[in-house]
Amino acid sequence: MNDIAGLLSRLQAADVPLSPVIREAMSAVAVESFTDYDSEPFYYDRPLVFTETEGGGVKTISAPHMICTLLHHLELDRGDEVLLLGAKGGYLAALISHIVGPEGGVTVVDPNRQVVEHVRMRLKEFQNGATINVRKMRQLDFAPPNLPMPLNRVLVTGSLPNLPNWLESRVADGGFVIAPIGGRVTQRLLKRERQDGWFDTDLGGVLFGPVDISETENEATDSLQLAVMIENALELGSELEVFNEQQINHLQNFVNQLRLLPDDLPPVLLSGEDDVWEDDEDDLFHFAELTGEIQENPLLDLLINASDWLSPLWPTIFALLETEMQHPGSPDEVGEDFGFGSHEDLVP
């Protein structure tokens, strides 16, 4: 099912912002040019994997509804210069270059060499006359070399707790940055404009993976992120009546306990399986090893002490979080599960 016209029609019918310019770009640029993975999920409005690391890290091209949303808020014109922090496989850069044309340009920066090499190779084969530069950055807190100056249009394609100082300092007056700002579980998509100071527009709740693929190899969760995650699942689960009164009370008390924990505790690595906390010392030790902390950890202790009632609910909690992922461009009759978990984009 590689029907881009059908996908775009469904997105437009779902009121996803889709201008003629964006429609033309998505019709002209084949997503298959930027991944060797099966592209079918993309046409069901799902994210599409473009690379994986040996350590299990995964990077995706965002779901089409999110691609359209990001392009819409970039307010692109012919001749614009755009900086992309995070690669999205090169697909997003190709779309933008198609829109800004040979008078404009796109610079892609990413901290991971494997990702950068993938993007360079794929964009090398993509010829439309526009200028596209791809550079590896040392790390997110340090400015990449030879950036276009000043920056007028910046798109961050992975989650960050805050914008790096080097990025904010280079944005021109009247320019803006679009970025998913927040923790690892949820973020707010912000449009941060520089107008004699900074002016933020909240574009909604989203869930992006981190910019750096290495951070997806062992995605850990701290106490506050876990509290927010369970609150989200509890709210939806209560509406759907999947929890009984006792389970709701357990979850609410658990969230309150999580919020009382110190904010500097080591995070834990979570799983959607229901056997994480089996009453077996080897299993518990293995779980502690995964967190990187085998000494005392109040967060880990809290999880283990709650295991009798929480462990059976764990798959339901993860399923409810997946339910929050919406795919407005997917055919109504299709309920396929393509299994990308926290690498999805969330539109509540």
C-alpha angles and dihedrals in degrees: 000000000000095000107145092171091055092047092051091048091053091048091051091048088053090055094249106158105261117162121189089254093054091044090052093049094049091047092050100044115065113215088210088073089069104048140037092208123100105281095206095103090059092061089052087056095257130132115267123221114233102173143005131197127226087250092060098261114150132199124191142193104240122254113274094250089058093045089055092046093051093047091048094054092046087069091211125198133177110283097025121143113220132190118206117198101197124027112237087201093293091285095108092047090052092051092049093047089052089055100042093042130201091314090064136049146212128217118195120195127181134165096224121084095205091054093045092051091049092051094045092052094047096045091047087066092046110086122181103132096257123124113249121176122189120196136175114229123210094232138329095264093057125070116246116239125264100013119176110260129252105018114226103163120032126171121189109200100192136049121279130176089221138351113269114255092237090058097049092046092057099049112109122233104271092025126110147202125220112203142153101241122190143057133323095272102046138001140183117239103231131191102206111193126189110225109152084314131357126307119188127205115192109221095184144273118315140169115217129166117242121282093242113066091210089068090062093060093082108010107196128189129215126214096265093047090049090050091052092046093052092045090055092049091045093052094050094039091053091052090050091043093232093135125064122222094265092051091048090053091048092051095046092050090046091053090050090051091049091053091053093057120103112268095229098066119125111262124244131230112241132206133196090224121106096223100066094112104039113161093254123114093218092053092048091048090050090051090050091049090055090057091054089238124093095162123084113312119172091204092055090043090053092051093048093047089052094047096104093066101017100052094064090048095049099090089047091052092052091046091052091051089052089050088061089063106097125201107189092174095058120103109262094236095053120092099170118158110215092178107225096142115183093006090077126102115242124219106177 
